[in-house]
Amino acid sequence: MHPRCSKLTIADFVKGIEIFEEARVRSAPAADVECTSREILLRDSPAEQSEPWTATGSAYVYRDLTRALALRQDHLTRNDGDPPDEQVQRLVLEHPGSVAVFAVAEGDRVVCVRQYRHTLRRRFIELPAGICDVAGENPLEVAQRELREEVGLTARHWEPMSTTCPSLGLSTETVRIYLARDLAPAANNAFVRVHEEADMDIFAAPFDALLEAVLGGHIVNAQLVIAVLMFQIGRLRKPDQPQYSQTIR
């Protein structure tokens, strides 16, 4: 990590929120600036909006039917490009989506796991999470199942926190993060953890310590970083402001 980034504090984070709010207001249309409305500037385009790129062919490079994953190569043509009919190839990782659970126990202690990841060959602190690999299963049901199977807990209160697309340049994966409260031990949890999950650590970390670890760059799991910052923003917002988006797209 760059040494200048390692000194970020909670005060810096709060100031960053204030700066963002100012920038958000300044992005509104002005008389001397050719600008569309702020709503369009700060919102991704809807799925039904037409785009100039047309897929003229596709072929699967690899399929993993056990996890509902596939690697696909698409051939694209741009209809309004310069030069006209520009053609490119793109690899697409088809992913059924995943969930992560920000489970908060009494005293604002957050349930975490520390698990080995072969991609980078080391252990990472993460949230209970999993792939939506059961056909027809609602993402909330997946989150509830993962909380029960991975850490042996249930929750009475569930709230959507965030929906993100972590790797838009390659993957179709959508990650839905849920806030879970009012935790209790799961009854009759017969699930047996295997492989990398068999020896993962399960612990509850004080939220303030997690926030400091995130701001200090000591934790890099994307879902955990996003959830920690979202939770902190929720604590800083006014009572009449919604904490999180109430819809999971």
Long-range contacts (C-beta under 8 A, 24 or more apart in sequence): 1-217, 5-217, 6-216, 6-217, 8-215, 8-216, 8-217, 9-215, 10-211, 10-212, 10-215, 10-232, 12-215, 13-211, 13-215, 13-229, 13-232, 14-236, 17-233, 17-236, 52-78, 52-79, 52-80, 52-81, 53-77, 53-78, 53-79, 54-78, 54-79, 56-87, 61-91, 67-131, 67-133, 68-95, 68-96, 68-131, 68-133, 69-93, 69-94, 69-95, 69-96, 70-94, 91-170, 92-170, 92-171, 92-172, 93-167, 93-170, 93-171, 93-172, 93-173, 94-172, 95-131, 95-171, 95-172, 95-173, 96-131, 96-132, 96-133, 97-131, 97-132, 97-139, 97-173, 97-174, 97-175, 97-176, 98-129, 98-130, 98-131, 98-132, 98-142, 98-173, 98-174, 98-175, 98-176, 99-129, 99-130, 99-132, 99-139, 99-140, 99-142, 99-143, 99-146, 99-175, 99-176, 99-177, 99-178, 100-126, 100-127, 100-128, 100-129, 100-143, 100-175, 100-176, 100-177, 100-178, 100-223, 100-224, 100-227, 101-127, 101-128, 101-129, 101-143, 101-146, 101-147, 101-155, 101-177, 101-178, 101-180, 102-127, 102-161, 102-177, 102-178, 102-179, 102-180, 102-227, 102-228, 102-230, 102-231, 103-127, 103-128, 103-147, 103-151, 103-153, 103-155, 103-180, 103-181, 103-183, 104-179, 104-180, 104-181, 104-183, 104-207, 104-231, 105-183, 105-204, 107-206, 108-206, 108-207, 108-208, 109-204, 109-205, 109-206, 109-207, 110-204, 110-205, 110-206, 110-207, 110-210, 110-228, 111-151, 111-153, 111-183, 111-202, 111-203, 111-204, 112-202, 112-203, 112-204, 112-205, 112-210, 112-224, 113-150, 113-151, 113-200, 113-201, 113-202, 113-203, 114-200, 114-201, 114-203, 115-196, 115-197, 115-200, 115-201, 116-196, 116-199, 116-200, 117-196, 118-196, 124-219, 124-220, 124-221, 125-205, 125-213, 125-219, 125-221, 125-224, 126-221, 126-223, 126-224, 127-177, 127-221, 127-223, 127-224, 127-227, 129-223, 139-176, 139-248, 140-178, 140-248, 143-176, 143-178, 143-180, 147-180, 147-186, 148-186, 148-189, 148-191, 149-189, 149-191, 149-193, 150-193, 150-197, 150-202, 151-202, 152-185, 152-186, 152-189, 153-180, 153-183, 153-184, 153-185, 153-186, 154-183, 154-184, 154-185, 154-186, 154-187, 155-180, 155-181, 155-182, 155-183, 155-184, 156-181, 156-182, 156-184, 157-181, 157-182, 159-244, 160-244, 160-245, 160-246, 160-247, 160-248, 161-227, 161-230, 161-231, 161-244, 161-245, 162-226, 162-227, 162-230, 162-244, 162-245, 163-245, 163-248, 163-249, 164-222, 164-223, 164-226, 166-222, 174-249, 175-222, 175-223, 176-248, 177-223, 177-226, 177-227, 177-230, 179-227, 179-231, 179-244, 207-231
